[in-house]
Amino acid sequence: MAFLVRFFLVLHLILQDTSCAEDLLPVIIDELNERLEMEANIVYNPQLDELNYLLEIKPMSQLIISSPNSSTVNAMELVQFLDEKSLFVLLVETPPIELFEQLHYLFQKADFLLVLKEYPVTDVWLDFVQQAWELGYYRLLFLHTGRQGALYKKQMFPQLELQPTSVSNYVATRARFTNMHGFEIRVAVYSNPPRCLYYEDEWGEPVYGGYYMRFVRHFLATHNAKFVPVHTPNDSPGHCVKALLARRVDLCADALAQGSDKTFVVTNAIRMAYANIMVANAKPLSSYRYLAAPFHTTVWICLIVYIGFIVCFMSCIHWQQQRRWIFSTFLLEAISSLLFTGFALKDLHGRERYILFGVLFIAGFIYSTFYLGYLKSILTTEVFEEQINSFEQLLEANISIIIDEYDSNLTTRYFLPDMLWPIIQVVPEEKLKRHRTGFDQQYAYILFSDRMDLYDYAQKYLKHPRMRRIPINIFFLYAGFPMRESWFLKQHLSEAWANAFESGLVQKLALDADHETMTSSVGFLHFLATEYYEAQSLGLDYFVMPAMSLAFGYGLAFLAFVIELTAWRMRRERIH
């Protein structure tokens, strides 16, 4: 009798333990849903177990799948949860690595609760955690339903292990990597100023600079991870993409746009990147053109018409008074009035002389005041040719835009304006860099905003910059740090980059990178030589303007001589 009592007591305790473990599952799910503000539960039940616990949890959007190879995994029923905070409940007996492979990195932000009947702290489940982590899934929580039930979380650093935990502890630490104990992060290294720089300092030590590179190094140092540089064959961003696809690196310290094939991912978009076309700045006006610079062409035409009309009018009046033509004398009088150098109209008599003198005086005073005043101002400063400010003007100037193969792919993908294709010229990368860094004004160049700021910074000490941007933005795209699609820190890097941008740190790092590029031994760009206002010896160009003025005067004199000679001969023929 005593034996039967002990048997039923032990059986009661076992059943009570089992019941407690089964009752624990809905409680944990409810707590996770509440603490993590979940919007949906996705239940994976390959064993087709009874799901009585679903009736006990609070109402929630749910989806039940039974096989990783089921069409449901890739169907619209599962895709609709991509934008929602989801909790996967996995009722499994063996590691469900096939399910994670079928998810194709789509639910890396989701949380996974694995419900196990066996003890999870075994090599089999540790290998599963490692494989899931390599796929980018690290928010894993294990529930052991045996006996009283227990929760376990993964610990990645300094070594992989499963540790007992609670829901509150899991929620607080599930996405934290504060101390990675020197875990190696491979970063592609090349020079693409001002984003990433590689050079040696005066002691021969390697320096990894640029505002993207320095941010990555600071980010890794904050997480106590080890920065491992992986040098690419050359400085083309295309080799960074190849290294990512070959899984030789984890990320690149550069800004790239994600392609339509999505072979790699980038950090979350926080700003729209755009490009401009850099063209030659307006060149100083040649000295011989300064005489005509103060007035527009239409003003000069009106002035010539005025001179011709007033000279003919005065010549006609003189012929009426004295029956003589002196066209050249009145031409000199008219020009003298416009130059405001003194005139008398002695060959005219009567009230006509005073009327015409008043007309010439007023017109000459107004003209000479504006002309001489503006001419003096431009002689003391500088006048420049018309600046290229539109694509139409660029086409009229017949200036070629040179790009390399990488930029050619960008222009094709992000729709360069059709009107610019006739002047596009694809050249080797070395030729592009040689002309662009030399500020060759024979060509135009496509640069994104941060690179354009670098070229502006290189010209800051010039009196008149050699190159400037056309104020029309093209290539609107979202760019960010390129990285492997399965890299576990991509969300953390996105948040850190967004915070740095919001605080103004990115702008400060970019300005420091511009200065570092100019002053370091990277050899990409240097400050252009400062130009000073200084007296210079007279060159041959200085005498072009006086020579043209003298030739113009002789031309007018010859014209007046021909007119007077023709009038004299016509009068002589009438007399005879």
C-alpha positions in Angstrom: 0.0 0.0 0.0 2.8 2.4 0.8 4.4 1.6 -2.5 1.3 2.5 -4.4 1.1 5.8 -2.6 4.7 6.7 -3.5 4.1 5.6 -7.2 1.1 7.9 -7.6 2.8 10.8 -5.9 5.8 10.6 -8.3 3.4 10.2 -11.3 1.5 13.3 -10.1 4.7 15.3 -9.8 5.8 14.3 -13.3 2.5 15.2 -14.8 2.5 18.5 -12.9 6.0 19.4 -14.2 4.9 18.6 -17.8 1.8 20.7 -17.4 3.9 23.6 -16.1 6.3 23.4 -19.0 3.4 23.4 -21.5 1.7 26.3 -19.8 5.0 28.2 -19.9 4.9 28.5 -23.8 1.9 30.8 -24.2 3.1 32.9 -21.3 6.5 33.5 -22.9 4.9 34.2 -26.3 2.6 36.7 -24.8 5.4 38.4 -22.9 7.6 38.5 -26.0 4.7 40.0 -28.1 4.1 42.6 -25.5 7.7 43.6 -24.7 8.8 43.6 -28.4 5.6 45.1 -29.7 5.1 42.3 -32.1 2.5 42.6 -34.9 2.5 39.0 -36.1 3.4 35.4 -35.1 4.6 32.9 -37.6 4.4 29.3 -36.4 6.7 26.7 -38.0 5.3 23.2 -37.1 7.0 20.5 -39.2 6.0 17.7 -36.7 2.3 18.6 -37.1 1.9 18.8 -33.4 -1.3 20.0 -31.8 -1.3 23.7 -31.2 -3.6 24.0 -28.3 -1.5 26.9 -26.8 -2.7 29.2 -29.7 -6.1 29.4 -27.9 -4.4 30.7 -24.8 -2.3 33.5 -26.2 -3.7 37.0 -26.8 -5.2 37.7 -30.2 -2.5 38.2 -32.8 -2.0 37.9 -36.6 -0.7 34.4 -37.2 0.5 32.2 -40.0 1.2 28.5 -39.7 3.7 26.7 -42.0 4.7 23.1 -41.9 7.6 22.6 -44.3 10.6 24.7 -45.4 10.1 23.6 -48.9 6.4 24.6 -48.9 5.3 27.2 -51.4 4.0 29.1 -48.4 7.5 30.2 -47.5 7.8 32.3 -50.7 4.1 33.0 -51.1 2.3 36.2 -50.5 1.1 35.0 -47.1 4.6 35.2 -45.7 5.8 38.2 -47.8 3.0 40.3 -46.3 4.8 40.2 -42.9 8.1 41.7 -44.2 7.2 45.2 -43.0 5.8 44.0 -39.7 7.6 43.1 -36.4 7.3 39.3 -36.4 8.0 36.5 -33.9 8.8 33.1 -35.4 7.7 30.2 -33.1 9.6 27.1 -34.2 8.3 23.8 -32.8 11.2 21.6 -33.9 13.1 18.5 -32.9 16.1 19.0 -35.2 17.9 22.2 -36.3 15.7 24.0 -38.9 18.6 25.4 -41.0 16.6 24.7 -44.2 13.9 27.1 -43.1 16.5 29.9 -42.6 18.0 29.2 -46.0 14.6 29.5 -47.6 13.9 32.8 -46.0 16.7 34.4 -48.1 17.8 37.1 -45.6 14.2 38.5 -45.6 13.5 38.3 -41.9 16.9 39.1 -40.3 15.1 41.7 -38.1 12.6 39.1 -36.8 12.9 37.2 -33.5 12.9 33.4 -33.4 11.7 31.3 -30.4 12.8 27.7 -30.8 10.7 25.3 -28.7 12.7 22.1 -28.0 11.9 19.0 -26.0 15.6 18.1 -25.7 18.3 20.0 -23.9 19.7 22.6 -26.3 23.2 23.0 -25.0 24.7 20.5 -27.3 27.1 20.6 -30.2 24.3 20.1 -32.7 22.5 23.2 -31.6 25.6 25.2 -31.3 26.5 24.4 -34.9 23.0 25.5 -35.8 23.4 28.8 -34.1 26.7 29.4 -35.9 25.1 28.6 -39.3 22.1 30.9 -38.6 24.5 33.7 -37.5 26.4 33.4 -40.7 23.1 33.9 -42.6 22.5 37.0 -40.6 20.0 35.6 -38.1 21.1 36.2 -34.5 18.0 36.9 -32.6 17.5 33.4 -31.3 15.8 32.3 -28.1 15.5 28.6 -27.0 12.7 27.2 -24.8 13.4 23.8 -23.3 10.0 22.3 -22.4 11.4 19.5 -20.3 10.8 19.5 -16.6 10.2 23.0 -15.3 11.1 24.5 -18.6 14.0 26.9 -19.2 15.0 29.7 -21.6 18.4 29.9 -23.3 20.0 32.7 -25.3 23.1 32.6 -27.5 26.4 34.3 -26.5 28.7 34.8 -29.5 31.7 36.4 -28.0 34.4 35.6 -26.9 33.1 32.1 -27.8 29.8 30.6 -28.9 27.7 29.2 -26.1 24.1 29.0 -24.9 23.3 30.6 -21.5 20.2 30.5 -19.3 18.2 33.7 -19.5 14.8 35.3 -19.0 12.5 37.2 -21.3 13.4 40.5 -19.9 17.2 39.8 -20.2 16.7 38.5 -23.8 14.8 41.7 -24.8 17.5 43.9 -23.3 20.5 42.1 -24.9 19.2 40.4 -28.1 20.6 43.0 -30.5 23.6 44.3 -28.5 27.2 43.7 -29.5 28.9 46.0 -27.1 32.0 43.9 -26.6 33.0 41.6 -29.5 36.4 40.7 -27.8 38.5 41.5 -30.9 36.4 39.7 -33.4 37.8 40.4 -36.9 35.9 42.5 -39.4 37.3 42.5 -42.9 37.1 45.8 -44.7 38.0 46.5 -48.3 40.8 49.1 -48.5 41.6 51.4 -51.5 41.8 55.1 -52.2 38.6 56.8 -53.3 38.9 60.3 -51.8 37.4 61.8 -49.8 35.5 58.7 -48.6 38.4 56.3 -48.2 42.2 56.9 -48.2 45.2 54.7 -47.9 48.7 56.2 -47.6 51.8 56.0 -45.5 52.8 58.7 -43.0 56.2 60.2 -42.6 57.3 57.2 -40.5 56.2 54.7 -43.1 53.2 53.6 -41.1 49.9 52.8 -43.0 47.1 55.4 -42.5 43.5 54.6 -43.3 41.7 57.9 -43.7 38.7 59.3 -45.4 35.4 60.1 -43.7 33.8 56.8 -44.5 36.9 54.8 -43.5 37.3 56.7 -40.2 33.7 56.3 -39.3 33.9 52.5 -39.9 37.1 52.2 -37.8 35.5 54.2 -35.0 32.3 52.1 -35.2 34.3 48.9 -34.9 36.4 50.2 -32.1 33.2 51.1 -30.2 32.1 47.5 -30.4 35.6 46.2 -29.6 36.0 44.6 -32.9 39.3 44.3 -34.8 39.7 46.2 -38.1 41.3 44.0 -40.7 42.2 45.8 -43.9 41.9 43.8 -47.2 43.6 45.6 -50.1 41.9 45.5 -53.5 44.0 45.3 -56.7 43.3 48.9 -57.6 41.2 51.9 -56.5 38.1 51.1 -58.5 34.9 50.5 -56.5 34.2 47.6 -58.8 36.8 45.5 -57.1 35.1 46.2 -53.8 31.9 44.7 -55.2 33.8 41.6 -56.4 35.3 41.1 -53.0 31.9 41.3 -51.4 30.5 38.7 -53.8 33.5 36.4 -53.2 32.9 36.9 -49.4 36.5 38.0 -49.0 35.4 41.1 -47.1 32.5 42.0 -44.9 32.0 45.6 -46.0 33.7 48.5 -47.9 34.4 51.9 -46.5 32.9 53.7 -49.4 29.5 54.9 -50.7 27.9 52.8 -53.4 24.3 52.4 -54.7 22.6 49.1 -54.5 22.1 47.5 -57.9 18.9 46.2 -59.2 20.2 42.6 -58.9 20.8 43.3 -55.1 24.0 41.2 -55.1 25.0 43.2 -52.0 23.2 45.5 -49.5 23.9 49.0 -48.3 23.1 50.8 -45.1 19.6 52.4 -44.8 19.2 55.4 -47.0 19.3 58.7 -45.0 19.9 61.2 -47.8 19.6 61.4 -51.6 23.0 61.5 -53.3 23.3 63.4 -56.5 25.9 64.3 -59.1 26.8 67.4 -61.0 28.9 68.1 -64.2 32.1 69.9 -63.5 33.1 72.3 -66.3 35.7 74.9 -66.9 35.0 78.2 -65.1 34.5 81.3 -67.2 37.8 82.5 -68.6 38.9 86.1 -68.2 37.9 88.3 -71.1 40.7 89.1 -73.5 42.1 92.6 -73.2 41.2 93.7 -76.7 37.6 93.0 -75.9 37.5 95.5 -73.0 36.6 98.4 -75.4 33.4 96.7 -76.3 32.6 95.1 -72.9 30.8 98.0 -71.2 27.8 98.0 -73.6 25.7 95.3 -75.1 25.6 94.6 -78.8 22.2 96.3 -79.2 23.6 99.5 -77.5 26.5 99.6 -79.9 24.2 99.2 -82.9 22.0 102.1 -81.6 25.1 104.2 -81.1 26.4 103.6 -84.6 22.9 104.5 -86.0 23.0 107.6 -83.9 26.4 108.7 -85.2 25.5 108.1 -88.8 22.2 109.9 -88.5 23.7 113.0 -86.7 26.7 113.2 -89.0 24.4 113.1 -92.1 22.1 115.6 -90.6 24.9 118.1 -89.8 26.4 117.5 -93.2 23.1 118.3 -94.9 22.6 121.5 -92.9 26.2 122.6 -93.8 25.5 121.9 -97.5 22.4 124.0 -97.2 24.3 126.9 -95.6 27.6 126.8 -97.6 27.0 124.4 -100.5 30.0 122.2 -99.3 30.3 118.7 -97.9 32.7 118.2 -94.9 31.5 114.8 -93.7 34.8 113.9 -92.0 34.8 117.1 -89.8 31.3 116.4 -88.5 32.3 112.7 -87.9 35.1 113.8 -85.7 32.8 116.3 -83.9 30.3 113.6 -83.2 32.9 111.2 -81.8 34.5 113.9 -79.7 31.1 114.7 -78.2 30.6 111.0 -77.3 34.1 110.9 -75.7 33.4 114.2 -74.0 36.7 115.7 -75.1 35.5 119.0 -76.5 33.7 120.1 -79.7 32.6 123.5 -81.2 30.6 123.0 -84.5 32.4 126.1 -85.9 31.3 125.1 -89.5 27.6 125.6 -88.6 25.9 128.9 -88.3 22.6 130.2 -86.9 20.3 128.7 -84.4 20.9 125.2 -85.9 24.4 125.3 -84.4 23.1 125.8 -80.8 20.3 123.2 -81.2 22.7 120.6 -82.5 25.3 121.6 -79.8 22.8 120.9 -77.1 21.8 117.6 -78.6 25.4 116.4 -78.9 26.3 117.7 -75.4 23.5 115.9 -73.6 24.0 112.6 -75.6 27.8 112.8 -75.2 27.6 113.5 -71.5 25.3 110.6 -70.8 27.2 108.1 -72.9 30.7 109.0 -71.8 29.7 109.0 -68.1 28.3 105.5 -68.3 30.9 104.1 -70.7 34.1 105.5 -69.0 32.8 104.7 -65.5 32.1 101.1 -66.3 35.3 100.7 -68.3 37.4 101.9 -65.4 35.6 99.5 -63.0 36.2 96.5 -65.2 39.8 97.5 -65.9 40.5 97.5 -62.1 38.8 94.1 -61.6 38.2 91.5 -64.3 35.5 90.6 -66.8 34.9 87.0 -67.8 33.4 85.2 -70.7 29.9 83.7 -70.5 29.7 80.9 -68.0 28.3 77.5 -68.9 25.2 77.1 -66.6 23.1 74.7 -68.6 23.3 71.5 -70.7 22.4 73.4 -73.8 25.4 75.7 -73.4 27.6 72.7 -72.8 26.5 71.2 -76.1 27.1 74.5 -77.9 30.6 74.7 -76.4 31.2 71.2 -77.8 33.0 70.0 -74.7 33.3 66.2 -74.1 32.4 64.6 -70.8 34.9 61.9 -70.0 34.0 59.0 -67.7 35.4 55.6 -66.9 33.8 52.2 -67.1 32.4 52.3 -63.6 30.7 55.7 -64.2 29.5 54.4 -67.5 27.5 51.7 -65.7 26.1 54.3 -63.4 25.0 56.6 -66.3 23.2 53.6 -67.9 21.5 52.5 -64.7 20.4 55.9 -63.4 19.4 57.5 -66.7 21.8 60.3 -67.9 19.9 63.0 -69.8 19.6 61.9 -73.4 20.9 65.2 -74.7 24.3 64.5 -73.1 25.0 61.2 -74.6 26.5 62.6 -77.9 29.3 64.2 -75.9 30.0 61.3 -73.5 33.4 59.7 -74.0 34.4 56.5 -72.1 38.1 56.5 -71.3 40.5 54.3 -69.1 40.5 55.1 -65.4 44.1 56.4 -65.5 43.3 58.9 -68.2 40.3 60.2 -66.4 42.2 60.7 -63.2 45.1 62.4 -65.0 42.8 65.0 -66.7 40.5 65.5 -63.7 43.1 65.9 -61.0 45.0 68.2 -63.3 41.9 70.4 -63.7 42.1 70.1 -67.5 39.6 72.6 -68.8 39.3 70.9 -72.2 36.9 68.3 -70.7 33.9 68.1 -68.4 33.6 65.6 -65.6 30.7 63.9 -63.6 31.2 64.1 -59.8 29.0 63.3 -56.9 28.4 66.0 -54.3 31.1 65.0 -51.8 33.7 64.6 -54.5 32.7 68.0 -56.0 33.2 69.6 -52.5 36.7 68.1 -52.5 37.5 69.8 -55.8 36.1 73.1 -54.6 38.2 72.7 -51.5 41.4 72.2 -53.6 40.7 75.6 -55.3 39.9 77.6 -52.2 43.1 79.7 -52.5 42.6 80.6 -56.1 41.5 84.1 -57.0 39.4 82.6 -59.8 38.6 78.8 -59.6 39.5 76.8 -62.7 36.5 74.5 -62.5 32.9 74.8 -61.2 29.8 72.7 -61.2 26.8 73.2 -63.5 23.9 73.9 -61.0 21.8 71.1 -62.3 21.6 67.9 -60.2 21.6 64.5 -62.0 21.8 60.8 -60.9 19.5 60.9 -57.9 20.2 57.7 -55.9 20.5 56.3 -52.4 24.0 55.3 -51.5 25.4 53.8 -48.4 28.1 51.4 -47.0 28.2 48.3 -49.2 28.3 45.1 -47.2 27.6 41.4 -47.4 23.9 40.6 -47.3 24.3 38.3 -44.3 26.6 40.6 -42.2 25.2 40.7 -38.7 26.1 44.3 -38.0 24.4 45.9 -41.0 21.5 47.2 -38.9 23.8 48.6 -36.2 25.9 50.4 -38.8 22.8 51.9 -40.4 21.6 53.3 -37.1 25.1 54.6 -36.2 25.4 56.3 -39.6 22.0 57.9 -39.3 22.8 59.2 -35.8 26.1 60.6 -37.0 24.4 62.3 -40.0 21.7 63.9 -37.7 24.3 65.2 -35.2 26.4 66.8 -37.9 29.4 64.5 -37.3 29.3 63.3 -41.0 29.7 66.9 -42.2 32.7 67.4 -39.9 34.3 64.2 -40.9 33.9 65.1 -44.6 35.5 68.5 -44.1 38.5 66.9 -42.2 38.8 64.3 -45.1 39.0 67.1 -47.6 41.9 68.7 -45.7 43.5 65.3 -45.2 43.4 64.6 -48.9 45.1 67.9 -49.7 47.8 67.6 -47.1 48.6 63.9 -47.1 50.9 61.9 -49.3 48.0 60.1 -51.0 48.8 62.1 -54.1 45.2 62.4 -55.3 44.9 66.2 -55.1 46.8 69.2 -53.8 46.0 72.8 -53.2 46.4 74.7 -56.4 49.0 77.5 -56.3 47.7 80.7 -54.7 47.2 83.6 -57.1 48.0 87.1 -56.0 47.1 90.6 -57.3 50.5 91.9 -58.4 52.1 94.2 -61.0 53.3 92.5 -64.1 55.5 93.5 -67.0 53.7 94.5 -70.2 53.2 91.8 -72.7 52.2 91.8 -76.4 48.6 91.3 -75.4 48.6 94.8 -73.8 49.1 96.5 -77.2 46.3 94.6 -78.9 43.7 97.0 -77.7 45.5 100.2 -78.7 46.4 98.7 -82.0 42.7 97.9 -82.7 41.7 101.4 -81.6 44.3 102.9 -84.0 43.1 100.6 -86.9 39.5 101.5 -86.1 40.4 105.2 -86.3 42.2 104.8 -89.6 39.3 102.9 -91.0 36.9 105.7 -90.1 39.2 108.3 -91.6 39.5 106.3 -94.8 35.7 105.9 -95.0 35.2 109.7 -94.4 37.9 110.4 -97.1 36.1 108.1 -99.6 32.7 109.7 -98.9 34.1 113.2 -99.3 36.0 112.3 -102.4 32.9 110.8 -104.0 30.9 113.9 -103.1 33.6 116.2 -104.6 33.7 114.2 -107.8 29.9 114.2 -108.2 29.8 118.0 -107.7 32.6 118.5 -110.2 30.8 116.4 -112.8 27.6 118.5 -112.4 29.6 121.8 -112.8 31.2 120.6 -116.0 
